[in-house]
Amino acid sequence: MKSAASKVMLEYRDGKIFTEQELAALFNSVGWISGKYPQQLVKAMQGSATVFSAWDGEKLVGLINVLDDGAMAAYIHCLLVQPEYHGKGVGSTLVQMVREKYKNYLYLALVAEERKNIPFYEKLGFTAETRSTPMMIMNREFDAADNTEQ
C-alpha cells in the first residue's frame, strides 16, 4: 500500500522483515529504552501477531505491532514514528491498518504511555477507559546479554 505523506511517498508493509539496526534506529529516534536491545526487539516483533511498518525507500520510518488472542482481544503494543515524519499521517495510517485487520474483534486496546498522546488516539476513535488502570512491572534488572533462548 502506498500513501502520500506531505510530499513524501511512503510504502506501508505487512510483515516482519527488518534488521536489528533498523529497529534500533527507529526505537532510539523516539527515545525508547528498548532501542538498546536490538536482538530482543527483533525477537519481540517476530513474536507479535501483527506488524505493519512504514518505509521511505529503504528507511524504516514507522512501525506498529499488535498482540492478540486470535479471537476477541488485540493490544497495540508499540506505535513509533521517526520524529521527522510526525504530523504526516504515518501513525494514523498504521493505526487504521490495525483497526481494519481487527475490526471483528471485541476489543482493540492500547496504553497511551504519555498523556500528550491521548488526543492523537482519541482522534482515531479510542476512548479512555475509566473503570480500569494499566499496571505493569518493569524489570529494572533486565540485561539483553542475559536474555537468551531458554
Secondary structure, DSSP 8 states (H G I E B T S, - for coil): -EEEETTEEEEEEES----HHHHHHHHHHTT-GGGG-HHHHHHHHHHSSEEEEEEETTEEEEEEEEEE-SSSEEEEEEEEE-GGGTTTTHHHHHHHHHHHHTTTSSEEEE--SSGGGHHHHHHTT----SS--------TT--GGG----
